[in-house]
């Protein structure tokens, strides 16, 4: 249930830093790996929030 909590928090918009703190991880990269975020997820987020000039 702990991993699910982290994934749900992040998917509902909580920052990875906040999820990291709740899960008591020492680094956001650990949290990202733990909840199953991949490089593709990160790139999709960049594309979703891309600022166009």
PyMOL commands that set and color helices and strands:
alter all, ss='L'
color gray80, all
select helices_A, chain A and resi 2-11+16-22+28-35+39-48
alter helices_A, ss='H'
color red, helices_A
deselect
rebuild
show_as cartoon
